[in-house]
């Protein structure tokens, strides 16, 4: 892994932007500073960065809404920074899809260390080998009923139509497809998809599956009460058991 990543720093405080960018540039990262989520959204649509350092309290669109929009499209790393240290704020940020949450005032060196860790995880996740899961080299295709996964191409077809999935969504689906009918705990899914050093809420699993269900309508992934989730093979009727926030 090299440091040739572009990191976008979104904060309406110019002093904080300049400080964070200076520390990142010392580590040979490329940076771009933005003062609003609207500017950040324009950047995402034109020249998307490899990572976001995102303030929550922004003029106009706030960091929560921006994070939600990004997560609907991709799994690019996001670290939220905020002067709000309430536990509810942290949990909300993590549940919306941020990978980390740092309270102001913070040590720039600590932020850089967390950025390095998230980019290392992102690099591993982008690699075809998923840490913690035994991925066979063959077959190159998995077919379960109406679901098809082309593994080498990382493409997914549902009801004969191709569906665009983010990296985490594809990995999660691959875990289920490798072991149909097996019930996975949320902790297992967190480890398989986010890595064994992830410290956020296990509600991240619920939110990821909720997004997958929107893209793969009627896919037979079901909640297992008091345990986690499983994907039934075709022909088994999907149930939406209690215990999920959908």
ABEGO torsion letter per residue (X at the ends): XBABBBBBBBBABAAAAAAAAAAAAAAGBBBBBBABAAAAAAAAAABBBABBBBBABBBEBBAAAAAAAAAAABABBBBBBBABABAAAAAAAAAAGBABBBBOBBBAAAAAAAAAAAAAAAAAAABABBBGBBBBAOBABBBBEABBBBAAAGBBBBGGBBBBBBAAAAAAAAAAAABBGBBBBAAAAAAAAAEAABABBAAAAAAAAAAAAAABBGBBBBBBBGAEBBBBBBGBBBBBBBGBAX
